[in-house]
Amino acid sequence: MSGAYVTQDLEGLAPMLARLNGLGDARRLGEGLANIGGLIESQTRERFDIRETPDGDPWAPWSKAYGETRKKGQTLLVASGAYRDSYAWDLTGDELRVGSNMVQAALLNFGGTEDMAPGPAAVPARQHLGLSADNIAQIEEAMGDWIEGMAQ
């Protein structure tokens, strides 16, 4: 997946994933990771509605001049919804990634840098990739429930 993504180890899931491997069917690990991918994708898209970082900080507002160019109903990072909807999960082997393949993804998530042209350099970070403590708890709970359901 090109575009932008972040990496995060979910150490709390290690025992659950090991248990999946121990169930004797390698497909189970893939199913579990796919479930996690779908949940993280949903959590990431939700940030476009609540407009805050995984740490709970509000996104920087539009500049006054840029805000005046926006149409009614447009919000931070959401004009048509195409960018928000570009977020998807991808599973290769036992590596799960959630991100966007759109070229502007890194700029919109991490913000501009001094070595960029003046327009992009001025874009503030509006982090939407990553996991909050609540996100991690939701993932661990969902996976625990799923594994318990399989083991019965």
C-alpha angles and dihedrals in degrees: 000000000000122000117053138333137146129222124233129168114219100208092177089064095055095090091046093049090047089053090052090053089050093057088080100239115099090201089067092069090052091049091050093049090047089054090051091047092054092049094049090047089054092046091051093050090049089063088068088063099043093037098216139116123254086261090058097253116140118249118253110266124242116273111258092249093049093044090057089060094056122100125232111283096024115124135183108309091351119097102137099354093248094117094048090046092051090075111105140152125247127193122201113174104312095334115105121194130182116191148104128275092207114117094230094054097096093046094049093046102039101024131228127309132218093253092061128092112277096262099052092034089063095054108113120222113263099181114206100152117086139055131274122213087256091051091053092048090051091050093048092047093047092048093046090052092047093049093047089051091053094047093056 
